[in-house]
Amino acid sequence: MTEAIKKQRPQFRNINAFKDLTTYRLPAAGWVSILHRASGVVMFLLLPFVIWLFDTSVSSEISFTKFSSAFVIGVGFLPAWFIKLVVLALIWSFLHHLIAGIRHLYMDTHHAVDKNFGRTSAWTTLGLSWALTILLAAKLFGIY
């Protein structure tokens, strides 16, 4: 009789990647964690481009003019808008990685680690990184 009264324990199963992943809702903290890793990969892959940008911008006045013209007329077969999009991806990856890294460091020092703080800090991280990226994109594309 006591076994009939007991609550049934939840059963866990492996997920089906083709069926369940399309319906799974990842929380904001999960998205921040995944995007933190993705932004690190983007920065790593664009490191040769960053080194080229830095070298071209500080070598001489002529190279700085070449650097500036890359954003106006492009470089080789790459148009200027493509260069700007790559720089914008680099800007987003840096901003997101920085803000999410500060969030992770703060949580690693055991300050207010609870579900509510995790949710609000994740939304703050996403909001700040996208807002700053949009602001810098407007500057990059000459809106202001």
Secondary structure as UniProt FT lines:
FT   HELIX           2..5
FT   TURN            17..23
FT   HELIX           28..45
FT   HELIX           47..58
FT   HELIX           61..70
FT   TURN            71..73
FT   TURN            76..77
FT   HELIX           80..108
FT   TURN            109..110
FT   HELIX           115..140
FT   TURN            141..142
//
